[in-house]
Amino acid sequence: MRIGAKHFLAGLAVLVLGLPVWARTESSELDVDHSVTIAGKQLAPGDYELKVEDNGTQVTVTKYGDVVVQVPCHWIQLPNKADSTEVKSSDNQITEIDFKGKTEAVQLP
């Protein structure tokens, strides 16, 4: 009986340590041709990458690998899977990121 408990605990430890491997980071490239704002931070024209972990609470905006800004976000449910990855904006303010093939999107303040 003790051997079974040891195997169970070892298996449980492997599962717990492997959880970060299963967490997936969604990302999107963003080519800005005119100034836009994301949560109050203005992005100058250029190429950026937007990253957020599944069920994460922050979007990280990077340029050439350097973090430009981290923005709080929350996940919303889409009626259908997104056909493509799309960054949505209103009045030059980034408001939402839809990820191809997912029924969830990230909404920004």
C-alpha positions in Angstrom: 0.0 0.0 0.0 2.9 2.4 0.7 4.3 1.9 -2.7 1.0 3.0 -4.3 1.0 6.2 -2.3 4.5 7.0 -3.3 3.6 6.5 -7.0 0.5 8.6 -6.6 2.5 11.5 -5.0 5.2 11.2 -7.7 2.5 11.4 -10.4 0.8 14.3 -8.8 4.1 16.1 -8.5 4.8 15.6 -12.2 1.3 17.0 -13.1 1.7 20.1 -10.9 5.2 20.8 -12.3 3.9 20.3 -15.8 1.0 22.8 -15.6 3.0 25.8 -16.7 4.0 23.9 -19.9 0.3 23.6 -20.7 -0.4 27.3 -20.3 -0.5 28.8 -23.7 0.5 32.4 -24.6 -1.6 34.0 -27.4 0.2 36.6 -29.4 -0.5 39.0 -32.2 1.7 41.2 -34.3 0.6 44.8 -34.6 1.8 47.1 -37.3 1.0 50.7 -36.3 1.1 53.1 -39.2 -0.2 56.1 -37.1 -0.2 56.8 -33.4 -2.7 54.7 -31.4 -3.4 54.5 -27.7 -3.6 51.4 -25.5 -4.9 52.0 -22.0 -3.7 55.6 -22.0 -0.2 54.8 -23.4 0.4 56.2 -26.9 2.2 53.9 -29.3 4.2 55.5 -32.0 4.2 54.1 -35.6 6.2 50.8 -35.7 5.9 47.0 -35.3 4.8 45.7 -32.0 3.8 42.3 -30.5 0.8 41.8 -28.2 1.0 38.8 -25.8 -1.4 37.4 -23.2 -1.5 34.1 -21.5 -4.6 32.0 -21.6 -6.9 33.3 -18.9 -4.2 35.9 -18.1 -5.1 39.4 -16.8 -2.5 41.5 -18.6 -1.6 42.1 -22.2 2.1 42.8 -22.7 3.1 45.0 -25.6 6.7 44.6 -26.8 8.8 46.3 -29.5 12.0 44.6 -30.5 11.7 42.3 -27.5 11.5 45.2 -25.0 8.3 45.6 -22.9 6.6 48.9 -23.9 3.6 48.6 -21.6 1.6 46.0 -19.7 -2.2 46.6 -19.8 -4.9 45.0 -17.6 -7.4 43.0 -19.6 -10.3 40.6 -19.2 -11.6 37.8 -21.4 -14.9 37.9 -23.2 -16.9 35.2 -25.0 -17.4 35.6 -28.8 -20.5 34.2 -30.5 -18.3 32.2 -32.9 -14.6 31.3 -33.4 -12.6 34.2 -34.8 -11.7 33.6 -38.5 -8.4 35.5 -38.1 -6.5 37.3 -35.4 -7.7 40.9 -35.3 -6.8 44.0 -33.2 -9.9 46.2 -32.9 -9.8 49.9 -32.1 -12.2 52.8 -31.8 -11.1 56.4 -32.1 -7.4 55.3 -32.3 -7.8 53.4 -29.0 -7.1 49.7 -29.0 -10.2 48.0 -27.4 -10.1 44.3 -28.2 -7.9 41.5 -29.5 -9.6 38.5 -31.2 -7.4 35.4 -31.7 -7.8 33.1 -34.7 -9.7 29.9 -34.0 -10.7 31.0 -30.4 -14.1 31.7 -29.0 -12.6 34.0 -26.4 -11.2 37.5 -27.0 -9.3 40.0 -24.8 -11.0 43.3 -24.0 -9.0 46.3 -22.9 -10.1 49.2 -20.7 
